[in-house]
Amino acid sequence: MEKAKISLYQLFVLILLFELGSALLVPLAIDAKQDAWMAILFGMLGGLFLYWVYYRLFYYYPELSPPEYMQQLLGKILGKIISFCYIIFFLLIAARILRDFGEMLLTFAYIETPLFIVNALLMLVIIYAVSKGIEVLARTGELFFVFIYFLAIAGFILIAFSRLIDINNLKPVLEEGIFPVARVVFTQTLSFPFGEVFVFSMILPYVTDRKKAKMTGLFAIALSGINIAITMAINIGILGVDLTLRSPFPLLSTIQSIQVAEFLERLDVFFMISSVICIFFKASIFVYAAVISSAILFKVKKPSSLTYPFGMVILFMSITIASSYAEHIAEGLKFGTRFLSPTFFIFIPLLLLAIAFLKNRKNSSHQ
């Protein structure tokens, strides 16, 4: 891995921007209807447990990256195969995030622009940022974090003053009981966005104060989960369940409806800016994890040399992954959050932790 160090605050900022990423764009957990905010909070609680799992693996092997400790726990051949599968999966998620970005811009402003051009522009910036290393990415995150939160607080105040929220849209709570909410948690919100924090297993070895990285990560996940839940509650409170379900980007529709004192309106440009920033960081971290994992697995001495070919592969995948945005979302719900993400973000890490626990207990009993 590269010789880099990031502070606890930088880790906190990266996790928060990463979690918000594309989760603010889509109608997350809307299958739970007006209880979507509750499904997000329960998913966040599961996400806190999953981060603890990832941190425990890091605790057992603080000097090793996931591709290295997978080989120790599963054997060289199986460990390398699973590590390679993770690399492919990281590239796939990065491509999906890039597609989200392109579709949002085409819907919002660039209707006549080809999707390839829009995606290529962001991909070039991601390639540049990743090639510079994790320290540069973390410092950039520090700069944008304050700006993002300022926009979020300003937007919340404007929504409150515009008196758009109808609290009746969030009632009745648990109309069909807890089971529909639980189903959404296990099929959607646990894996996306909270399970995706597994990618930070590649970044934890860079943290200066490793002991405090656990609490920092837990706090960042909790704060991001609360933010996403509040955002979804506001979307439903303003648009209602039906409009939120039908809208490809409900937060955009919510912000477009803000009108204060008959002159403060059309604030969707601020939504676009903040979304582009969050998506940039989320995609960059996945690309970075794929690059470093590949460099370790295939013993590449200069990891930055992989960023350009990986960037081209992700760009190509983002265009060919689906023929339309509706198909893109449907594929994500059908295969991504139900099968692929649980396998890579929940089952395999739990299996690895169980093996690590047994191995370490066996070693300690022999000493």
C-alpha positions as CSV (number, residue, x, y, z in Angstrom):
1,M,0.0,0.0,0.0
2,E,1.1,3.6,-0.5
3,K,2.9,5.4,2.3
4,A,0.2,7.8,3.5
5,K,-1.4,9.0,6.7
6,I,-4.9,10.4,7.3
7,S,-6.3,11.9,10.5
8,L,-9.4,10.8,12.3
9,Y,-11.2,13.9,11.2
10,Q,-10.4,13.1,7.5
11,L,-11.7,9.6,8.0
12,F,-14.9,11.0,9.5
13,V,-15.3,13.4,6.6
14,L,-14.7,10.7,3.9
15,I,-17.1,8.2,5.5
16,L,-19.8,10.9,5.8
17,L,-19.5,12.2,2.2
18,F,-19.2,8.5,1.0
19,E,-22.5,7.5,2.8
20,L,-24.4,10.5,1.5
21,G,-23.1,9.9,-2.0
22,S,-25.8,8.5,-4.2
23,A,-28.1,7.7,-1.3
24,L,-29.5,11.2,-1.3
25,L,-30.3,10.9,-5.1
26,V,-32.6,7.9,-5.2
27,P,-36.0,7.2,-3.5
28,L,-34.2,5.1,-0.9
29,A,-36.4,2.5,1.0
30,I,-39.6,3.9,-0.6
31,D,-40.9,0.3,-0.7
32,A,-41.6,0.9,3.1
33,K,-43.9,3.8,2.0
34,Q,-44.2,6.5,4.6
35,D,-42.0,4.5,7.0
36,A,-39.0,4.8,4.6
37,W,-37.2,7.0,7.2
38,M,-37.6,4.2,9.8
39,A,-36.1,1.6,7.4
40,I,-33.1,3.8,6.9
41,L,-32.5,4.2,10.6
42,F,-32.8,0.4,11.2
43,G,-30.4,-0.1,8.2
44,M,-28.1,2.4,9.9
45,L,-28.1,0.3,13.1
46,G,-27.2,-2.7,11.1
47,G,-24.5,-0.7,9.4
48,L,-23.0,0.2,12.8
49,F,-22.7,-3.6,13.5
50,L,-21.2,-4.2,10.1
51,Y,-18.6,-1.5,10.6
52,W,-17.7,-3.1,13.9
53,V,-17.2,-6.4,12.0
54,Y,-14.9,-4.7,9.5
55,Y,-13.0,-2.9,12.3
56,R,-12.5,-6.2,14.2
57,L,-10.9,-7.8,11.1
58,F,-8.6,-4.7,10.9
59,Y,-7.9,-5.1,14.6
60,Y,-6.8,-8.7,14.1
61,Y,-4.6,-7.8,11.1
62,P,-3.7,-4.1,11.5
63,E,-0.7,-4.2,9.1
64,L,-2.5,-6.1,6.4
65,S,-5.0,-5.1,3.7
66,P,-8.2,-7.2,3.0
67,P,-6.6,-9.0,0.0
68,E,-3.7,-10.0,2.3
69,Y,-5.6,-11.2,5.3
70,M,-8.1,-13.0,3.0
71,Q,-5.2,-15.1,1.8
72,Q,-4.1,-15.8,5.4
73,L,-7.6,-16.8,6.5
74,L,-8.9,-18.7,3.4
75,G,-5.7,-19.9,1.9
76,K,-3.7,-18.4,-1.0
77,I,-5.8,-19.7,-3.9
78,L,-9.3,-19.1,-2.5
79,G,-8.2,-15.8,-0.9
80,K,-6.9,-14.5,-4.2
81,I,-10.1,-15.6,-6.0
82,I,-12.3,-13.8,-3.5
83,S,-10.1,-10.7,-3.5
84,F,-10.3,-10.6,-7.3
85,C,-14.1,-10.8,-7.1
86,Y,-14.1,-7.9,-4.7
87,I,-12.1,-5.8,-7.2
88,I,-14.6,-6.6,-10.0
89,F,-17.5,-5.7,-7.6
90,F,-15.8,-2.4,-6.6
91,L,-15.5,-1.5,-10.3
92,L,-19.1,-2.4,-10.9
93,I,-20.4,-0.2,-8.0
94,A,-18.2,2.7,-9.2
95,A,-19.8,2.3,-12.7
96,R,-23.3,2.3,-11.2
97,I,-22.5,5.5,-9.2
98,L,-21.1,7.1,-12.4
99,R,-24.3,6.2,-14.2
100,D,-26.4,7.8,-11.4
101,F,-24.4,11.0,-11.8
102,G,-24.8,11.1,-15.6
103,E,-28.5,10.4,-15.5
104,M,-29.0,13.2,-12.9
105,L,-27.2,15.8,-15.0
106,L,-29.0,14.7,-18.2
107,T,-32.4,15.0,-16.3
108,F,-31.5,18.3,-14.7
109,A,-29.7,20.4,-17.3
110,Y,-28.0,18.6,-20.2
111,I,-30.9,17.0,-21.9
112,E,-29.2,16.9,-25.4
113,T,-25.8,15.9,-24.2
114,P,-24.7,12.3,-24.7
115,L,-24.4,10.3,-21.5
116,F,-20.8,9.3,-22.4
117,I,-19.6,12.9,-22.5
118,V,-21.0,13.7,-19.0
119,N,-19.7,10.5,-17.5
120,A,-16.3,11.0,-19.1
121,L,-15.8,14.4,-17.6
122,L,-16.3,13.2,-14.0
123,M,-14.3,10.1,-14.7
124,L,-11.3,12.2,-15.7
125,V,-11.5,14.1,-12.4
126,I,-11.8,10.8,-10.5
127,I,-8.8,9.3,-12.3
128,Y,-6.7,12.4,-11.5
129,A,-7.7,12.4,-7.8
130,V,-7.1,8.7,-7.3
131,S,-3.7,8.8,-9.0
132,K,-2.7,11.5,-6.5
133,G,-3.4,9.2,-3.5
134,I,-5.6,8.9,-0.4
135,E,-4.0,11.9,1.4
136,V,-5.0,14.3,-1.4
137,L,-8.5,12.9,-1.5
138,A,-8.9,13.2,2.2
139,R,-7.7,16.9,2.2
140,T,-10.1,17.7,-0.6
141,G,-12.8,16.1,1.4
142,E,-12.0,18.5,4.3
143,L,-12.4,21.5,2.0
144,F,-15.8,20.4,0.6
145,F,-17.3,19.0,3.9
146,V,-18.0,22.5,5.3
147,F,-19.5,23.7,2.1
148,I,-21.8,20.6,1.8
149,Y,-23.0,21.0,5.4
150,F,-23.6,24.7,4.9
151,L,-25.9,23.9,1.9
152,A,-27.7,21.2,3.8
153,I,-28.5,23.5,6.8
154,A,-29.5,26.4,4.5
155,G,-31.8,24.0,2.5
156,F,-33.4,22.7,5.7
157,I,-34.1,26.3,7.0
158,L,-35.6,27.3,3.6
159,I,-37.8,24.2,3.6
160,A,-39.0,25.0,7.1
161,F,-39.8,28.6,6.2
162,S,-41.5,27.7,3.0
163,R,-44.0,25.6,5.0
164,L,-44.2,22.8,2.4
165,I,-44.1,19.9,4.8
166,D,-47.4,18.1,5.4
167,I,-46.9,15.9,8.5
168,N,-49.9,13.8,7.5
169,N,-47.9,12.4,4.6
170,L,-45.8,10.5,7.2
171,K,-48.9,9.0,8.8
172,P,-49.9,6.4,9.8
173,V,-46.7,5.1,11.2
174,L,-46.2,1.3,10.7
175,E,-49.6,1.0,9.0
176,E,-48.9,-2.6,7.9
177,G,-46.7,-3.5,10.9
178,I,-43.0,-3.9,11.3
179,F,-42.5,-6.7,8.7
180,P,-42.6,-4.5,5.5
181,V,-40.0,-2.2,7.1
182,A,-37.8,-5.2,8.1
183,R,-38.0,-6.6,4.6
184,V,-36.8,-3.3,3.1
185,V,-33.9,-3.1,5.7
186,F,-32.6,-6.6,4.8
187,T,-33.1,-6.2,1.0
188,Q,-32.0,-2.6,0.6
189,T,-30.8,-0.2,3.3
190,L,-28.5,-2.6,5.2
191,S,-26.4,-3.1,2.0
192,F,-26.9,0.3,0.4
193,P,-25.5,2.6,1.6
194,F,-24.4,1.3,5.0
195,G,-22.8,-2.1,4.1
196,E,-20.7,-0.3,1.4
197,V,-18.5,1.1,4.2
198,F,-16.6,-2.2,3.8
199,V,-14.5,-0.4,1.2
200,F,-13.0,1.6,4.1
201,S,-11.2,-1.6,5.2
202,M,-8.7,-0.6,2.5
203,I,-8.3,2.9,4.1
204,L,-8.2,2.0,7.9
205,P,-4.4,1.1,7.8
206,Y,-3.7,4.7,6.8
207,V,-5.4,6.2,9.9
208,T,-2.9,7.8,12.4
209,D,-4.8,6.9,15.6
210,R,-6.1,3.4,14.8
211,K,-7.7,2.8,18.2
212,K,-10.0,5.7,17.8
213,A,-10.9,4.8,14.2
214,K,-13.7,2.6,15.5
215,M,-15.6,5.3,17.3
216,T,-14.9,7.8,14.5
217,G,-16.4,5.4,11.9
218,L,-19.4,4.6,14.1
219,F,-20.1,8.3,14.7
220,A,-19.8,9.1,10.9
221,I,-22.2,6.3,10.0
222,A,-24.7,7.3,12.6
223,L,-24.7,10.9,11.6
224,S,-25.0,10.1,7.9
225,G,-27.9,7.7,8.6
226,I,-29.7,10.3,10.5
227,N,-29.2,12.8,7.7
228,I,-30.4,10.4,5.0
229,A,-33.5,9.5,7.2
230,I,-34.4,13.2,7.7
231,T,-33.9,13.9,4.0
232,M,-36.3,11.0,3.1
233,A,-38.8,12.1,5.7
234,I,-38.8,15.6,4.2
235,N,-39.2,14.2,0.7
236,I,-42.2,12.2,1.7
237,G,-43.6,15.1,3.8
238,I,-43.5,17.5,0.9
239,L,-44.2,15.2,-2.1
240,G,-46.2,12.4,-0.6
241,V,-45.5,8.6,-1.0
242,D,-46.8,8.4,-4.6
243,L,-44.8,11.3,-6.0
244,T,-41.6,10.2,-4.1
245,L,-42.0,6.7,-5.6
246,R,-42.5,8.0,-9.1
247,S,-39.8,10.7,-9.0
248,P,-36.3,9.4,-10.2
249,F,-34.7,12.1,-8.0
250,P,-37.1,13.0,-5.2
251,L,-34.7,15.4,-3.4
252,L,-34.4,17.4,-6.6
253,S,-38.2,17.6,-6.9
254,T,-38.3,18.7,-3.2
255,I,-35.8,21.5,-3.7
256,Q,-37.5,22.7,-6.9
257,S,-40.7,23.2,-4.8
258,I,-39.0,25.7,-2.4
259,Q,-40.3,29.2,-2.7
260,V,-39.7,31.8,0.0
261,A,-41.1,35.3,-0.1
262,E,-41.9,34.9,-3.9
263,F,-38.4,35.6,-5.0
264,L,-36.1,32.8,-3.5
265,E,-36.7,29.8,-5.8
266,R,-34.9,27.6,-8.4
267,L,-32.4,26.4,-5.9
268,D,-31.9,23.1,-7.6
269,V,-28.5,24.2,-8.8
270,F,-27.2,23.9,-5.2
271,F,-28.6,20.4,-5.0
272,M,-26.7,19.5,-8.2
273,I,-23.4,20.9,-6.9
274,S,-23.7,19.1,-3.6
275,S,-24.7,15.8,-5.3
276,V,-21.8,16.0,-7.8
277,I,-19.4,16.5,-4.8
278,C,-20.7,13.6,-2.8
279,I,-20.9,11.3,-5.9
280,F,-17.3,12.2,-6.8
281,F,-16.0,11.1,-3.3
282,K,-18.0,7.9,-3.3
283,A,-16.9,6.8,-6.8
284,S,-13.3,7.9,-6.1
285,I,-13.1,5.8,-2.9
286,F,-14.4,2.7,-4.7
287,V,-11.9,3.3,-7.6
288,Y,-9.1,3.8,-5.1
289,A,-10.0,0.5,-3.3
290,A,-10.0,-1.4,-6.6
291,V,-6.7,0.1,-7.6
292,I,-4.9,-0.6,-4.3
293,S,-6.4,-4.1,-4.1
294,S,-5.2,-4.9,-7.6
295,A,-1.7,-3.5,-6.9
296,I,-1.4,-5.7,-3.8
297,L,-2.9,-8.8,-5.4
298,F,-0.9,-8.6,-8.6
299,K,2.2,-7.0,-7.0
300,V,2.1,-3.8,-9.1
301,K,4.9,-1.5,-7.8
302,K,3.2,1.7,-9.0
303,P,-0.5,1.6,-8.2
304,S,-1.3,4.9,-9.8
305,S,-0.5,3.3,-13.2
306,L,-3.7,1.3,-12.9
307,T,-6.0,4.3,-12.5
308,Y,-6.3,5.1,-16.2
309,P,-7.2,1.6,-17.5
310,F,-9.6,1.1,-14.5
311,G,-11.1,4.5,-15.3
312,M,-11.8,3.5,-18.9
313,V,-13.3,0.2,-17.8
314,I,-15.6,1.9,-15.4
315,L,-16.6,4.5,-18.0
316,F,-17.4,1.8,-20.5
317,M,-19.4,-0.2,-17.9
318,S,-21.4,2.9,-16.8
319,I,-22.7,3.3,-20.4
320,T,-23.4,-0.4,-21.2
321,I,-24.7,-1.5,-17.8
322,A,-28.3,-0.6,-18.7
323,S,-30.3,0.7,-21.6
324,S,-32.2,3.2,-19.5
325,Y,-32.2,4.8,-16.0
326,A,-35.3,2.8,-15.0
327,E,-33.6,-0.5,-16.0
328,H,-30.4,0.7,-14.1
329,I,-32.4,1.2,-10.9
330,A,-34.4,-2.1,-11.4
331,E,-31.1,-4.1,-11.8
332,G,-29.7,-2.5,-8.7
333,L,-32.7,-3.4,-6.6
334,K,-33.1,-6.9,-8.1
335,F,-29.5,-8.1,-8.1
336,G,-27.3,-5.6,-6.4
337,T,-28.9,-5.0,-3.0
338,R,-30.6,-8.4,-2.7
339,F,-27.7,-10.8,-3.8
340,L,-24.4,-9.2,-4.6
341,S,-24.1,-6.6,-1.8
342,P,-25.2,-8.9,1.0
343,T,-22.7,-11.5,-0.2
344,F,-19.7,-9.1,-0.4
345,F,-20.6,-6.8,2.5
346,I,-22.3,-9.1,5.0
347,F,-21.7,-12.8,4.6
348,I,-18.1,-12.9,3.5
349,P,-16.9,-10.4,6.2
350,L,-18.8,-12.4,8.9
351,L,-17.2,-15.6,7.7
352,L,-13.8,-14.0,7.7
353,L,-14.3,-12.6,11.2
354,A,-15.5,-16.1,12.5
355,I,-12.3,-17.7,11.0
356,A,-10.1,-14.9,12.4
357,F,-11.6,-15.3,15.8
358,L,-11.1,-19.1,15.9
359,K,-7.5,-18.8,14.5
360,N,-6.5,-16.1,17.1
361,R,-8.1,-18.0,20.0
362,K,-6.3,-21.2,18.9
363,N,-3.0,-19.3,18.7
364,S,-3.5,-17.7,22.1
365,S,-4.3,-21.1,23.7
366,H,-1.0,-22.5,22.3
367,Q,1.1,-19.7,23.8
